[in-house]
Amino acid sequence: MRNLKDCRRQADLSSWSDPEGGGAYSRAGIFCPGKEGGSEMEGTFGIHGKDIIMEDHVHVSSNTGETSYQIKFLDDPDTGMMIKKVIYKKGGMLQRHTHHCAHGLYILNGVLHTTIGDFEPGSFVWFKEGDTMVHGAKDGDVEALFITNKPFDIQYLDR
């Protein structure tokens, strides 16, 4: 099994485009050296938590300028389903937006503020496709597992 210690950061990739246009990702959000410069993790794989350094995965939104930390674990080419870990920084609220996919967040740490309420660690919130929403970290950092049902996109409504 390969691990992140042997891999380059997702910002070094060019094979999967970011819907916000701010970078690229591999299927697993990481890129490992292999034949002729590298190969994506595919099939069955595991990533040890001790090997994940979120600070190495900075994401700056090209739409809002907000900084978060994101590492994509899975971007399924057959269904478009995506799973990533995200840390919204204190005060990092995503303005009113919608998606062409449904998505959910499982809260690991902090309190996620949303249009449907506040969610503490251990909580799960699901937004259906097309819902108008606001969510993020108001009073402190929020760490969450972010899951989509098909390819991720975002449309900000207050522009």
C-alpha positions in Angstrom: 0.0 0.0 0.0 1.3 3.4 -0.9 1.0 6.3 1.5 1.2 10.1 1.5 4.8 10.2 2.7 5.8 9.1 -0.8 3.4 11.4 -2.6 3.3 14.9 -3.8 0.7 17.5 -2.8 -2.5 17.7 -4.8 -1.5 21.2 -6.0 1.2 19.6 -8.1 -1.3 17.8 -10.3 -2.8 18.5 -13.6 -5.0 15.5 -14.4 -8.3 16.5 -12.7 -9.6 20.1 -12.8 -11.0 22.0 -9.9 -14.6 23.3 -10.5 -13.5 26.7 -9.2 -10.5 26.7 -11.5 -8.0 27.0 -8.7 -6.1 23.8 -9.1 -6.2 20.1 -10.0 -6.5 16.8 -8.2 -5.9 13.1 -8.8 -8.6 10.6 -8.2 -7.5 10.2 -4.6 -6.5 13.8 -4.1 -2.8 12.9 -4.1 -0.2 11.9 -6.6 2.4 9.2 -6.1 5.7 8.8 -8.0 5.5 5.8 -10.3 6.4 4.9 -13.9 7.4 7.8 -16.0 6.9 10.5 -13.4 3.9 9.2 -11.5 0.6 7.4 -11.4 -2.7 8.0 -9.7 -3.9 5.9 -6.8 -6.6 3.6 -8.2 -8.7 0.7 -7.0 -8.3 -0.3 -3.4 -6.2 2.0 -1.4 -5.8 3.3 2.1 -4.4 6.6 3.6 -3.2 6.7 7.2 -4.4 9.7 9.2 -0.9 10.2 10.5 0.3 10.8 7.0 -2.2 13.6 6.2 -0.9 17.1 6.9 -3.9 19.3 6.1 -1.7 22.5 6.0 -0.1 21.0 2.9 -3.4 21.2 1.1 -4.3 24.9 1.0 -7.3 25.8 -1.2 -8.0 29.5 -2.0 -11.3 30.0 -3.8 -11.0 31.8 -7.0 -14.5 33.1 -6.5 -14.4 34.3 -2.9 -10.7 34.4 -2.0 -11.6 32.4 1.2 -8.8 30.0 2.3 -9.6 26.5 3.5 -7.7 23.2 3.6 -9.0 20.4 1.4 -7.7 16.9 0.5 -9.7 14.9 -1.9 -9.8 11.2 -1.0 -11.9 9.9 -3.9 -13.2 11.4 -7.2 -15.0 8.5 -8.8 -14.7 8.7 -12.6 -17.8 6.4 -13.1 -20.3 8.3 -10.9 -18.6 11.6 -10.2 -19.1 10.9 -6.5 -16.4 12.8 -4.4 -15.2 12.4 -0.9 -12.8 15.0 0.7 -11.8 16.3 4.1 -12.1 20.0 4.5 -11.2 22.5 7.2 -13.1 25.8 7.0 -11.2 28.5 8.9 -12.9 30.6 11.6 -15.0 33.2 9.8 -14.9 31.3 6.5 -18.6 31.3 5.5 -19.4 30.3 2.0 -21.8 33.0 0.7 -25.2 32.0 -0.7 -24.7 29.3 -3.4 -26.2 26.2 -5.0 -24.8 23.0 -6.6 -25.9 20.7 -9.4 -25.1 17.8 -7.0 -26.4 16.8 -3.6 -23.8 16.9 -0.9 -23.3 16.1 2.8 -20.9 17.0 5.5 -20.0 14.8 8.5 -18.7 17.1 11.2 -15.4 16.0 12.8 -14.5 19.1 14.9 -16.1 22.5 15.4 -19.6 23.7 14.7 -20.8 24.0 11.1 -23.2 26.9 10.7 -25.7 26.4 7.8 -29.0 27.7 6.5 -30.8 24.8 8.3 -29.0 25.2 11.7 -25.8 24.6 13.5 -24.2 21.2 13.6 -21.7 19.9 16.2 -19.1 17.1 15.9 -20.7 13.8 15.1 -23.5 15.4 13.2 -24.3 14.9 9.5 -26.1 17.4 7.2 -27.3 16.7 3.7 -28.2 19.3 1.1 -30.2 18.2 -1.9 -29.3 19.2 -5.4 -30.3 22.7 -6.3 -30.9 23.9 -2.7 -29.8 27.4 -1.9 -27.4 27.4 1.1 -24.9 29.1 3.2 -22.4 27.1 5.3 -19.1 27.3 7.0 -17.2 28.2 10.1 -18.4 31.2 12.0 -17.0 31.1 15.5 -14.1 28.6 15.1 -12.5 26.3 12.7 -14.7 23.4 11.3 -13.3 20.1 10.2 -15.6 17.9 8.1 -15.9 15.0 5.7 -17.5 16.3 2.5 -19.4 13.9 0.2 -21.1 14.5 -3.1 -23.4 12.1 -5.1 -22.0 13.2 -8.5 -19.6 15.7 -10.0 -19.1 18.8 -7.8 -19.7 22.3 -9.0 -20.7 25.6 -7.3 -22.7 28.7 -8.4 -22.5 31.7 -6.1 -25.8 33.6 -6.2 -24.8 37.0 -4.8 -22.6 38.3 -7.5 
